[in-house]
């Protein structure tokens, strides 16, 4: 995620963040499967997806605490 995308997470609604989290989780599962099959060329995508999921979860938790 780029810096602008991260800043934009803070302004999005909770439902959209939950959709984004679900989408990222599906991408992570698919990427893990590719990795296990030996078809994944860039293993850094796994790390990036895990970090993106953590970012979205953090923003969701912060929004939960504010409400």
C-alpha positions in Angstrom: 0.0 0.0 0.0 1.2 3.5 -0.8 1.1 6.3 1.8 -1.9 7.9 0.2 -3.8 4.6 0.4 -2.9 4.2 4.0 -4.2 7.8 4.8 -7.4 7.0 2.8 -8.1 4.0 5.1 -8.7 6.4 8.0 -11.5 8.2 6.1 -13.3 5.1 4.7 -16.4 3.6 6.4 -16.3 0.5 8.6 -18.3 -1.6 6.1 -15.9 -0.8 3.3 -12.9 -1.6 5.5 -14.5 -5.0 6.3 -14.9 -5.7 2.6 -11.3 -4.7 2.0 -10.2 -7.0 4.8 -12.1 -9.9 3.3 -10.6 -9.2 -0.1 -7.1 -9.1 1.3 -7.6 -12.3 3.2 -8.7 -14.1 0.0 -5.7 -12.7 -1.8 -3.4 -13.9 0.9 -4.9 -17.4 0.8 -4.5 -17.6 -3.0 -0.9 -16.3 -2.8 -0.1 -18.8 -0.1 -1.4 -21.6 -2.3 0.7 -20.4 -5.2 3.7 -20.3 -2.9 3.1 -23.9 -1.8 2.8 -25.0 -5.4 6.0 -23.3 -6.3 4.4 -20.9 -8.8 5.0 -17.7 -6.8 7.9 -15.7 -8.2 8.0 -12.8 -5.7 7.6 -14.0 -2.1 7.6 -10.4 -0.9 3.9 -10.2 -1.9 3.1 -12.5 1.1 4.7 -10.1 3.5 3.0 -7.1 1.9 -0.4 -8.7 2.1 0.1 -9.6 5.7 1.1 -6.0 6.5 -1.9 -4.6 4.6 -4.2 -6.8 6.5 -2.7 -5.6 9.8 -3.1 -2.0 8.7 -6.8 -2.5 7.9 -7.3 -4.3 11.2 -5.6 -1.5 13.1 -7.8 1.2 11.5 -10.9 -0.9 12.2 -9.9 -1.3 15.9 -9.3 2.4 16.2 -12.7 3.2 14.7 -14.3 0.7 17.1 -12.7 2.4 20.1 -13.8 5.9 19.0 -17.4 4.9 18.7 
